[in-house]
Amino acid sequence: MDIQFTEEQEMLRSSVQRLLHDGYDFGARRKIVASEEGWSRKQWAAFAELGLLAAPFSEAVSGLAGGPLSTMIIMHEFGRHLVVEPFVETIVLAGGLIEHVGSEAQKHGFIPEIAAGTKLWALAWTEKGSRFDLADVTTTARRRGEDYVLSGEKAAVIAAPWADYLIVSARTSGDRRDRGGVSLFVVDRRAANLHLQSFKTIDGRRGAEISLLDVRGQLLGREGEGVTELEACRDRAIAALSAETVGAIGELNSATLEYCKTRKQFGVTLGAFQVLQHRMVDMFIAHQEALSLMQHLNLSLAAGEAGLSRLASGAKAKIGYASKFVADQAVQLHGGMGMSDELDVGHYFKRISSINIQFGDPAYHVLRYAQAEAAA
Amino acid sequence: MELALSPEDAAFRVDVRAFIKKNYPAEMRVPNPETDLSKKQMLLWHRILHEKGWIAPLWPKQYGGPGWSITQRFIFEQETTRAGTLPPLAFSVTMVGPVIYTFGDEAQKKRFLPRILSGDDWWCQGYSEPGSGSDLASVRTKAVRDGDHYIVDGHKTWTTLAQHADWIFCLVRTNQSAKPQSGISFLLIDMKSPGVTVRPIITIDGSHEVNDVFLENVRVPVENLIGEENKGWTYAKFLLGNERTSMAGIGRSMRYIERLKKIVKAEIPEDDPAHLEFIRDIARVELDVLALEATELRVVAQMARGVDPGPAASLFKIRGTEIFQSITELTHRAIGNYGLAIREHPVSANRFMPGPDYGHTASEKYLNSRKLSIYGGSNEIQRNIIAKAVLGL
């Protein structure tokens, strides 16, 4: 249960820290978010150059074999700097799916481009009525020759406007909400008959509503196994997002503590009030607990332990509630400044709020955690 | 969730587990070991551990400790709490023992330590006084030097299990004019001394755990003073550090959650909307335990590498007690109408207690565990400690 980082892992962490410290401060991020595209090719190239985009992949597919712990280290630092580039979408979601369920040709065709930073990906699993149910899929895929054609609508797909490829879940058999009969497909985002309507997200990213009409798709993984494959993918995403969340919590706690030590009211610093001291102690405890659980989840993922999916839901819930508490209190203790767009605090708040929706909110995962045991 | 163990430590875990299974006395398995056992019964397990050489994990080998590493100590703690064994009396083994071997003189070590290990002496803690609350330095019990003796006058309260005690370790004021913290001494008093009176305090659960201890003109030999006169505050703080090391209570919380799940399953039909609410509340508290356990393991691993854990003990005390309070509250709620009934103390088989067996201690546990956030330095005091030591406030 102890994480004692190896020398390589320490080097990875310090090099990500240096890169972000030098080139990704809050001002730089603000410019990126306000730019036409909303993400930075320059930053992405720098990530690639540093090996971050190849870090978790195995050597067999030209990765650096860092596994989930390298993702954890990177995401923790990305969380501290509110990095908007689609690392989770491209590396963890798409890259992870391709590596775990893709054919040899797909692995060797797609992953080197991902690792080199030349292609971006997004995962389209949500639909209008699906909420957090991976099996609730109405988009259809019909066989046509070697490939399939997909028709239907996908909703709120994060990073889709930036992506070169999409992984789309579609129904190859069964009825809406059947676990079986869902399959995954690789789709060219610029394909004809794929229409995409972009929107801005609360945390400075871009998402899209997507409609497909007979769009060619290449099967990824086994036909009918999409839900199982997506569940494992969600577990990996939760592990990465947990690390990002813990990074953000740490920054909010430091900023809040610093503010309370300097900001004066009624002739004393805010930190002199016991009610606020105790609040910040609870924020500290929330951080410690979230950090411990995040490490536990990532170690279990790296070790391929049984019961991982239940643990991932548990962590999503517990860390979700912890981060919501910290984010709420950080804004509250900053007073009016916490509401200001100029200060970073509100932006951490918004990122944490987004993560608490993506892949299921804490309420959803608490029940999944409870019911997974009842079923076992 | 487990620590990554070396083969030696893994073998040690197996040994500990087997030893408990083989040797824990069946007659100590009663509905509520904290209130239902006689003094003699409580000491059964103590004496077995003593014979094995495992009674004082914290102590250095030269004083009778087993010479365990931090990891082994943690494994022992984990296995004994998971198995639901009654911990040996903390006031003796965890609290006063380390004070005596750290600050006492040779004669005191020789006289007291073996009898603590064997269980022949039962100790209680004379810290709190009426009106002192969490502000321990406000000690008013005074000790005045008279030749080779101190004459002690005062009133200690909330003294746990003083009704069984042979000795009490007391904070007493030896200098009235100094600052509150610097006029305190640490004195060992024989409970059989003339002038010592114990009066029970019955708590809201109906049990007799705590007491008033009155000290009237009690003559205490000077040789019973620990360390230097007026340095008692230093020793007291040292002791409180030990008191809080193991208050996360992971094993106990897990056992109570398992029991709670069974009660909910038996008591609340699945089509009752309350069922879902219980399922959610239980899952949340279970995740609280999981996160605290992960934190405890992280801290133990750090300590094993020589990293100072800072005031981690305060974090464990706060969260461990909050968690156990919510588990006992959920259990009491799950019992439904029989949550109105409470067992009578002292427990007797002849007294009628309604409802299913699994619910018989729910009311008293719920009531009794309200104390957890108050004693051992209230949770507010613990938050003050973290605010100062970690946050620099």
Chai-1 contact restraints between the chains, C-beta under 6 A:
chainA,res_idxA,chainB,res_idxB,connection_type,confidence,min_distance_angstrom,max_distance_angstrom,comment,restraint_id
A,M1,B,L3,contact,1.0,0.0,6.0,A-B,restraint_1
A,M1,B,L297,contact,1.0,0.0,6.0,A-B,restraint_2
A,D2,B,A301,contact,1.0,0.0,6.0,A-B,restraint_3
A,L257,B,L391,contact,1.0,0.0,6.0,A-B,restraint_4
A,G271,B,L393,contact,1.0,0.0,6.0,A-B,restraint_5
A,Q277,B,A387,contact,1.0,0.0,6.0,A-B,restraint_6
A,Q277,B,L393,contact,1.0,0.0,6.0,A-B,restraint_7
A,H278,B,R383,contact,1.0,0.0,6.0,A-B,restraint_8
A,M280,B,L391,contact,1.0,0.0,6.0,A-B,restraint_9
A,V281,B,R383,contact,1.0,0.0,6.0,A-B,restraint_10
A,V281,B,I386,contact,1.0,0.0,6.0,A-B,restraint_11
A,V281,B,A387,contact,1.0,0.0,6.0,A-B,restraint_12
A,I285,B,L315,contact,1.0,0.0,6.0,A-B,restraint_13
A,Q288,B,T295,contact,1.0,0.0,6.0,A-B,restraint_14
A,E289,B,A291,contact,1.0,0.0,6.0,A-B,restraint_15
A,E289,B,T295,contact,1.0,0.0,6.0,A-B,restraint_16
A,S292,B,A291,contact,1.0,0.0,6.0,A-B,restraint_17
A,S292,B,A294,contact,1.0,0.0,6.0,A-B,restraint_18
A,S292,B,T295,contact,1.0,0.0,6.0,A-B,restraint_19
A,S292,B,R298,contact,1.0,0.0,6.0,A-B,restraint_20
A,L293,B,A291,contact,1.0,0.0,6.0,A-B,restraint_21
A,L293,B,A294,contact,1.0,0.0,6.0,A-B,restraint_22
A,H296,B,A294,contact,1.0,0.0,6.0,A-B,restraint_23
A,G314,B,L287,contact,1.0,0.0,6.0,A-B,restraint_24
A,K318,B,L287,contact,1.0,0.0,6.0,A-B,restraint_25
A,K318,B,A291,contact,1.0,0.0,6.0,A-B,restraint_26
A,V366,B,R280,contact,1.0,0.0,6.0,A-B,restraint_27
A,V366,B,A283,contact,1.0,0.0,6.0,A-B,restraint_28
A,Y369,B,A283,contact,1.0,0.0,6.0,A-B,restraint_29
A,A370,B,I279,contact,1.0,0.0,6.0,A-B,restraint_30
A,A370,B,A283,contact,1.0,0.0,6.0,A-B,restraint_31
